[in-house]
Amino acid sequence: MWDRKEIKRRAKDVLRTSYWKAFVVSLILVILGEGSGLPSLNNLRSSARSELPGSGLNFDWGVLWPFLVLVLFIISIIAVIGIAFHILIGSPLTVGSLRYFKQAAEGEVRMGNIGYAFNKERYWAIVLTMLWRGFLNFLWFLLLIIPGIVKSYAYSQVPYILADNPNIGYNRAVELSKQMTYGHKFRMFVLDLSFLGWILLGLLALGIGVLFVQPYINATKAELYLELRHHALVYNLTTEHELQSKL
């Protein structure tokens, strides 16, 4: 069983010699919406309300209708472009960035790992698997928040698995992530809570300080993946060949 303090200590050891590289990679993850500790723009609610002065004014909605259609069309185009960017660019960058942290935990600190997923032999397999993972998370969050959170932990290792073997297959990647996290989800939740103090300190610095905590969080989660992978190999949940790794 992995020890929270130990994997955090190992993460600190890695960052002592490569913090600023880890900071740049973490910044990419934050921009992609994969960073921990920052509020998601999708969860922010606008409280602004527009009020029309005067109760006796009559508006010709027929005049406004073409303008509203144009606005909705532009918003739809922007939304489609954003979704396409997230799927085609964001997902591969996420896998590459997490591969950077995984490899750094294994002793290879190389920025080139960020572009790992853009190789033609890996790209579409990674895109499709990440899309499948996102779709499953979306379905669970449609049900209830708590089941969605639980399943997000269950599928959390998929990007790391792809960083080891991008051609493992989308069903197998999801299933293996579920097996690797079985019995560990609550401890993973506690691990996330252990960063709360650091995040609150970062928020005191106008929120910018949270960015400097991200390398520590990401490095720790990479160490966690190595522990879960080792556990999976020991208990024959996977093989060295499948994850291209050794005990």
Beta strands, then each sheet from edge to edge (+ up, - down):
end
